Amino acid sequence: MDRLRNIAADHGLFFIFDAARCCGGRYRGQTIAQFAHATAFSFQEQKNMATGDGGMLVLGPDAPSSWQKKATQLRNVRGTGDIIGENFRMDELRAAIGRAQLPKLDRMNDERRDLARRLTEGPAEYPFIRPVRTFADRHHVFHWFMATIDPAVFDTRKPVFAEPIDGDIAPEPVRVFANEMAKEGIDMPSHNSPVYLTETYSSRGYESGLSPINEALWRERIVRFPLNLGMTDAEIETIVTAVGRVVSRLT
């Protein structure tokens, strides 16, 4: 976080933080919204704090004073404002749902961290599966439980790697891993591609190769394990056991 802020400051840039999946997150004892000029949170139904949809823009202590008024008076390109954007306002019902969840947010995030700890301990015997690193001064909220897998450990000569997945006749090993987990009854939810690879941006000239490390991680290494509030010890054990069976088939 500090390095990103310094880069922005060195180049005279505003630091705007996408914290859509980080409601309740903290960095060095402070809310993450303290570190950027503006921080955007999402309250979509799958997020840590959900109102059904919508979100919130929080202006940091160093944000220009003019931003507060402008942020509440966005106009689209046909309007009269000086910022391009859409003017969506949260209704009172969603706001009431959010206010009811706020006192519970820390408890819900604590439960997510405990689930993540148990998921981390389970596959520890497989060093090529590496969950997200955590640090004492960073309050991770684990909206998702992500891990990377070293594809070099897989024996790609095995017939399972030649089986098509969704029409792809040469799927990446990490997709084979997720597909084999699905056969064990464990859904490995898909995760987002780099945004510039979506049609919205590719139609505007953005091409594959813009961020090769990011793309390689997405295609070849990153997996997403299930993590939901209310998961039981038995469900955690089911996931860990499935990992063991799949690893034995693929290595």
Contacts in CASP RR format, 6 or more apart in sequence:
PFRMAT RR
TARGET T0000
AUTHOR 0000-0000-0000
METHOD contacts of the structure
MODEL  1
MDRLRNIAADHGLFFIFDAARCCGGRYRGQTIAQFAHATAFSFQEQKNMA
TGDGGMLVLGPDAPSSWQKKATQLRNVRGTGDIIGENFRMDELRAAIGRA
QLPKLDRMNDERRDLARRLTEGPAEYPFIRPVRTFADRHHVFHWFMATID
PAVFDTRKPVFAEPIDGDIAPEPVRVFANEMAKEGIDMPSHNSPVYLTET
YSSRGYESGLSPINEALWRERIVRFPLNLGMTDAEIETIVTAVGRVVSRL
T
1 27 0 8 1.000
1 32 0 8 1.000
1 35 0 8 1.000
4 15 0 8 1.000
5 15 0 8 1.000
5 35 0 8 1.000
5 36 0 8 1.000
7 13 0 8 1.000
8 14 0 8 1.000
8 15 0 8 1.000
9 15 0 8 1.000
14 37 0 8 1.000
14 38 0 8 1.000
15 35 0 8 1.000
15 36 0 8 1.000
15 37 0 8 1.000
16 36 0 8 1.000
16 37 0 8 1.000
16 38 0 8 1.000
16 39 0 8 1.000
16 40 0 8 1.000
17 32 0 8 1.000
17 33 0 8 1.000
17 35 0 8 1.000
17 36 0 8 1.000
17 38 0 8 1.000
17 39 0 8 1.000
17 40 0 8 1.000
18 40 0 8 1.000
19 25 0 8 1.000
19 32 0 8 1.000
19 33 0 8 1.000
19 39 0 8 1.000
19 40 0 8 1.000
19 41 0 8 1.000
20 40 0 8 1.000
20 41 0 8 1.000
20 42 0 8 1.000
20 44 0 8 1.000
20 47 0 8 1.000
21 42 0 8 1.000
21 47 0 8 1.000
21 48 0 8 1.000
21 141 0 8 1.000
21 143 0 8 1.000
21 144 0 8 1.000
22 32 0 8 1.000
22 41 0 8 1.000
22 48 0 8 1.000
22 141 0 8 1.000
22 143 0 8 1.000
23 41 0 8 1.000
23 42 0 8 1.000
23 43 0 8 1.000
23 47 0 8 1.000
23 48 0 8 1.000
23 49 0 8 1.000
23 105 0 8 1.000
23 141 0 8 1.000
24 31 0 8 1.000
24 32 0 8 1.000
24 48 0 8 1.000
24 49 0 8 1.000
24 105 0 8 1.000
24 106 0 8 1.000
24 109 0 8 1.000
24 139 0 8 1.000
24 141 0 8 1.000
25 31 0 8 1.000
25 32 0 8 1.000
25 109 0 8 1.000
25 139 0 8 1.000
25 140 0 8 1.000
25 141 0 8 1.000
26 32 0 8 1.000
26 138 0 8 1.000
26 139 0 8 1.000
27 35 0 8 1.000
27 137 0 8 1.000
27 138 0 8 1.000
27 139 0 8 1.000
28 137 0 8 1.000
28 138 0 8 1.000
29 137 0 8 1.000
29 139 0 8 1.000
32 39 0 8 1.000
33 39 0 8 1.000
33 58 0 8 1.000
33 60 0 8 1.000
34 60 0 8 1.000
34 61 0 8 1.000
36 60 0 8 1.000
37 59 0 8 1.000
37 60 0 8 1.000
37 62 0 8 1.000
37 63 0 8 1.000
37 64 0 8 1.000
37 67 0 8 1.000
38 57 0 8 1.000
38 58 0 8 1.000
38 59 0 8 1.000
38 60 0 8 1.000
38 63 0 8 1.000
38 67 0 8 1.000
38 71 0 8 1.000
39 57 0 8 1.000
39 58 0 8 1.000
39 60 0 8 1.000
40 55 0 8 1.000
40 56 0 8 1.000
40 57 0 8 1.000
40 58 0 8 1.000
41 49 0 8 1.000
41 55 0 8 1.000
41 56 0 8 1.000
41 57 0 8 1.000
41 58 0 8 1.000
42 54 0 8 1.000
42 55 0 8 1.000
43 49 0 8 1.000
43 50 0 8 1.000
43 51 0 8 1.000
43 52 0 8 1.000
43 53 0 8 1.000
43 54 0 8 1.000
43 55 0 8 1.000
43 56 0 8 1.000
43 94 0 8 1.000
43 98 0 8 1.000
44 50 0 8 1.000
44 52 0 8 1.000
44 53 0 8 1.000
44 54 0 8 1.000
44 55 0 8 1.000
45 52 0 8 1.000
45 53 0 8 1.000
47 143 0 8 1.000
48 105 0 8 1.000
48 108 0 8 1.000
48 109 0 8 1.000
48 112 0 8 1.000
48 141 0 8 1.000
48 143 0 8 1.000
49 98 0 8 1.000
49 101 0 8 1.000
49 102 0 8 1.000
49 105 0 8 1.000
49 108 0 8 1.000
50 97 0 8 1.000
50 101 0 8 1.000
51 90 0 8 1.000
51 94 0 8 1.000
51 95 0 8 1.000
51 97 0 8 1.000
51 98 0 8 1.000
51 101 0 8 1.000
52 94 0 8 1.000
52 97 0 8 1.000
53 94 0 8 1.000
54 88 0 8 1.000
54 90 0 8 1.000
54 94 0 8 1.000
55 90 0 8 1.000
56 90 0 8 1.000
57 71 0 8 1.000
59 67 0 8 1.000
59 68 0 8 1.000
59 71 0 8 1.000
70 82 0 8 1.000
70 83 0 8 1.000
73 81 0 8 1.000
73 87 0 8 1.000
74 81 0 8 1.000
74 83 0 8 1.000
74 84 0 8 1.000
74 85 0 8 1.000
74 86 0 8 1.000
74 87 0 8 1.000
75 81 0 8 1.000
75 83 0 8 1.000
75 84 0 8 1.000
75 85 0 8 1.000
75 87 0 8 1.000
76 84 0 8 1.000
76 85 0 8 1.000
76 86 0 8 1.000
76 87 0 8 1.000
77 84 0 8 1.000
77 85 0 8 1.000
101 108 0 8 1.000
108 229 0 8 1.000
109 139 0 8 1.000
109 141 0 8 1.000
109 142 0 8 1.000
111 229 0 8 1.000
111 230 0 8 1.000
112 141 0 8 1.000
112 142 0 8 1.000
112 143 0 8 1.000
112 227 0 8 1.000
112 229 0 8 1.000
113 140 0 8 1.000
113 141 0 8 1.000
113 142 0 8 1.000
115 142 0 8 1.000
115 145 0 8 1.000
115 227 0 8 1.000
115 229 0 8 1.000
115 230 0 8 1.000
115 231 0 8 1.000
115 236 0 8 1.000
116 131 0 8 1.000
116 134 0 8 1.000
116 140 0 8 1.000
116 142 0 8 1.000
116 145 0 8 1.000
116 227 0 8 1.000
118 233 0 8 1.000
118 236 0 8 1.000
119 131 0 8 1.000
119 145 0 8 1.000
119 225 0 8 1.000
119 227 0 8 1.000
119 236 0 8 1.000
119 239 0 8 1.000
119 240 0 8 1.000
120 131 0 8 1.000
122 236 0 8 1.000
122 240 0 8 1.000
122 243 0 8 1.000
123 129 0 8 1.000
123 131 0 8 1.000
123 147 0 8 1.000
123 240 0 8 1.000
123 243 0 8 1.000
123 244 0 8 1.000
126 243 0 8 1.000
126 244 0 8 1.000
126 247 0 8 1.000
128 149 0 8 1.000
128 150 0 8 1.000
128 152 0 8 1.000
128 153 0 8 1.000
129 147 0 8 1.000
129 148 0 8 1.000
129 149 0 8 1.000
129 243 0 8 1.000
130 147 0 8 1.000
130 148 0 8 1.000
130 149 0 8 1.000
130 150 0 8 1.000
131 145 0 8 1.000
131 146 0 8 1.000
131 147 0 8 1.000
132 140 0 8 1.000
132 145 0 8 1.000
132 146 0 8 1.000
132 147 0 8 1.000
134 140 0 8 1.000
142 227 0 8 1.000
144 189 0 8 1.000
144 191 0 8 1.000
144 224 0 8 1.000
144 227 0 8 1.000
145 224 0 8 1.000
145 225 0 8 1.000
145 226 0 8 1.000
145 227 0 8 1.000
146 191 0 8 1.000
146 222 0 8 1.000
146 223 0 8 1.000
146 224 0 8 1.000
146 225 0 8 1.000
147 222 0 8 1.000
147 223 0 8 1.000
147 224 0 8 1.000
147 225 0 8 1.000
148 217 0 8 1.000
148 221 0 8 1.000
148 222 0 8 1.000
148 223 0 8 1.000
149 173 0 8 1.000
149 174 0 8 1.000
149 177 0 8 1.000
149 221 0 8 1.000
149 223 0 8 1.000
150 221 0 8 1.000
151 172 0 8 1.000
151 173 0 8 1.000
151 174 0 8 1.000
151 220 0 8 1.000
151 221 0 8 1.000
153 251 0 8 1.000
154 161 0 8 1.000
154 173 0 8 1.000
154 176 0 8 1.000
154 177 0 8 1.000
154 250 0 8 1.000
154 251 0 8 1.000
155 250 0 8 1.000
155 251 0 8 1.000
156 173 0 8 1.000
158 249 0 8 1.000
158 250 0 8 1.000
160 176 0 8 1.000
160 180 0 8 1.000
160 249 0 8 1.000
160 250 0 8 1.000
161 171 0 8 1.000
161 173 0 8 1.000
161 176 0 8 1.000
161 250 0 8 1.000
163 176 0 8 1.000
164 171 0 8 1.000
165 171 0 8 1.000
165 175 0 8 1.000
165 176 0 8 1.000
165 179 0 8 1.000
168 175 0 8 1.000
171 179 0 8 1.000
172 219 0 8 1.000
172 220 0 8 1.000
173 220 0 8 1.000
173 250 0 8 1.000
174 219 0 8 1.000
174 220 0 8 1.000
174 221 0 8 1.000
174 222 0 8 1.000
174 223 0 8 1.000
176 250 0 8 1.000
177 188 0 8 1.000
177 223 0 8 1.000
177 246 0 8 1.000
177 250 0 8 1.000
178 188 0 8 1.000
178 223 0 8 1.000
180 246 0 8 1.000
180 249 0 8 1.000
180 250 0 8 1.000
181 187 0 8 1.000
181 188 0 8 1.000
181 242 0 8 1.000
181 243 0 8 1.000
181 246 0 8 1.000
182 188 0 8 1.000
184 242 0 8 1.000
184 245 0 8 1.000
184 246 0 8 1.000
185 242 0 8 1.000
186 225 0 8 1.000
186 226 0 8 1.000
186 238 0 8 1.000
186 239 0 8 1.000
186 242 0 8 1.000
187 226 0 8 1.000
188 223 0 8 1.000
188 224 0 8 1.000
188 225 0 8 1.000
188 226 0 8 1.000
189 224 0 8 1.000
189 226 0 8 1.000
190 224 0 8 1.000
191 218 0 8 1.000
191 222 0 8 1.000
191 224 0 8 1.000
193 218 0 8 1.000
194 210 0 8 1.000
194 211 0 8 1.000
194 214 0 8 1.000
194 215 0 8 1.000
194 218 0 8 1.000
195 201 0 8 1.000
196 202 0 8 1.000
196 206 0 8 1.000
196 210 0 8 1.000
196 211 0 8 1.000
197 206 0 8 1.000
197 208 0 8 1.000
197 215 0 8 1.000
208 215 0 8 1.000
209 215 0 8 1.000
225 239 0 8 1.000
226 239 0 8 1.000
END
